[in-house]
Every structure is written in C-alpha cells, then in structure tokens.
C-alpha cells in the first residue's frame, strides 16, 4: 500500500502544480482511514481551489477518477478532498470538537 500511496501522492502533486498559481501555499495531507483506504486532502489558496476544481467540477472529477483507477488496481481505495486553508481550519476544528465529546 505504501507504493501506491507514494505514486498517487506524486501524481496529485504533479497535476496540482500544473494548475495552481501559489504552489508555496499548497499542502497535501495524507491520512489512512482503515485497511487499504487512504484519504488525501489538498489544501490550497481559495483562487487555486476554484482553478483546480474547474468548471462544474470537471477537472477535480477527472483527477479523482484517475487516482481511483490507479489505486483500485492495487486493491486500495482513495479519496481526494480539495479545499482552501479556511475550510481546512473549519474541518480541523470540527474534528477536534467531535473528539472532545
């Protein structure tokens, strides 16, 4: 699973750099949510989020389809979330609040 995770990570980074304008603000976070399940969170500046998602989400959908197909060949399920730094702060705060309950 480490090999496919590294390959998908490299692919996401390569593709993202082709679209975004502020690569220094980009962060790719990787989490595992069970056996053979990997979650990728690509955190970008708000303008870059809009650019990478594309019109009606077509660009993001295509990226997700490609990484899912590559990972499924290895028996791994992957998910990709693309969002802004502000959305990441809200997401993290919600997780922390949930864990404190």
N, C-alpha and C positions, 0 to 999 in steps of 0.2 A: 504494500500500500504506500510505502514511503516513496517509491519510484514514481508512481502515477501522481501522487500529490505534488512532488517536485516538478514534474512535467507540466501539470496543469497550472501551477504557480508561475512557472516561467512563461507559459503561453499567455496567461492573463496579463502579466507584466508587459510582455512584448506588445500585445494588442493595445493595451491601455496607453502605452507611450506613443502609439501611432495617432491617437485621437486627442489626447488632453494637452492643454497649454501650460499647466502648472505641475509638472511631474514632482517637483520638490515638496508639494503638499499632498501627494498621493501616498496612501498607506494600504498595504494588502495584509489583512489579518486572516489567519487560518485557525480553525477550531475543529475538533473532532466531536461528533455527536453520536457516538456509538461505533460498533464494529463495522468497518467498511463504509463509513459515512464521514464526509469532510465538508465543512462549511467555509466558504471564502467570503470575506467582506472587503470590498474595495471602497475605501473612504477617500473622497475627492473634494475639491472645492466645488461650490454649487454650480458655477458655469460649466465645469468639466463633467459634472454628473449629467447635466442636460445634453451635453455633446455626446457622451459615451452611450447614454440610453438611446438617443436618436429619436427620429420622428416616429411617433406611435410605438416606441419601444422596440423597433425592428433591430437596431444594432445590438442592444443588450440581449434580445431574444436569440439572435444568431450566435453570439458568444456563448451563451448558456447552452444552446444546442450542441455546439462543437465540443465543449468541455464535458458535457454529459455523455456524449457518444464515445469520446476517448476513454473516459473513466469506466463506463459500463463494460467495455471490452475486458477490463481488468477486474470486474466484479465490485467496483467501488461506486457509491452514489455521491454526487457532488451537488452543491447548491452555491449560487453566487448572488450576493446582495451588493448592489451599487448604491451608495448614498453619500450625503455630504457630511462634513465634520459635525455640523449642528445635529443632524439626525443621529449620528453615532453617539454623541453625548446624551441625547434623549434615550437611545436604545440602552446604553450602558447604565444610565440612572434607573431605568425601568427594571433591568436585570438585578441591580443591587437592591432595589426596593423589594423585589419579589423574593430574593434570597433572605431578606431580613424578616419576612413574615413567618 
